[in-house]
Amino acid sequence: EAQVTQNPRYLITVTGKKLTVTCSQNMNHEYMSWYRQDPGLGLRQIYYSMNVEVTDKGDVPEGYKVSRKEKRNFPLILESPSPNQTSLYFCASSFRGQGAGGELFFGEGSRLTVL
Amino acid sequence: AQSVTQLDSQVPVFEEAPVELRCNYSSSVSVYLFWYVQYPNQGLQLLLKYLSGSTLVKGINGFEAEFNKSQTSFHLRKPSVHISDTAEYFCAAIIQGAQKLVFGQGTRLTINP
């Protein structure tokens, strides 16, 4: 089954404790992206990747890191989480870049709480 | 800067009534437009998209949207809603050739029996 898989789905952590949210897709998509969803703000892009070893900042990259060492994986790293990073995170992938009008396929989301 | 505005944060309707969810975008250049739906505790999935051609776009689950270039709008409609349509709906736009898909704030559709 074609899917985007995120882990963990739920996480409660404390300020400053490094964490990684994994994202994997099995559709051989070139484009991958991370979003955060906050009430009243919709989805905001954190980082995106056009292909292996090619990543770029979205609208809200501060406090986050990503890497794209393999085509299928695009982990999101919070080196020193803070309470303002409490949010619902979505990973998404697309066969082509967004500029070509490709459909985004989303994971089920990872709800992160930073105390 | 490109932006997407969904004019209603919440829309309550009765089952089998028609519904329209409004979306306006700001861009002086050509854009691609999308509607995504998020069912409770799930990720987003594509309802429909406009890339070019006919301004009336049909999507899944009986939804359709009309692209209006002069009014910079892309409103979503369904002639008769069901309880299962209860979800949050997101309008999104991207400038052709760019890589940044911009989402609206979302509209929560609640269907009352």
Interface residues (C-beta under 8 A of the other chain):
Chain A: V4 S33 Y35 G40 L41 G42 L43 R44 Q45 Y48 M50 D56 G58 D59 F90 A92 G97 Q98 G99 G101 E103 L104 F106 G107 E108 G109
Chain B: V4 Q6 S9 Y32 Y36 N41 Q42 G43 L44 Q45 L46 K49 L51 F90 I94 I95 Q96 G97 A98 Q99 K100 L101 F103 G104 Q105 G106
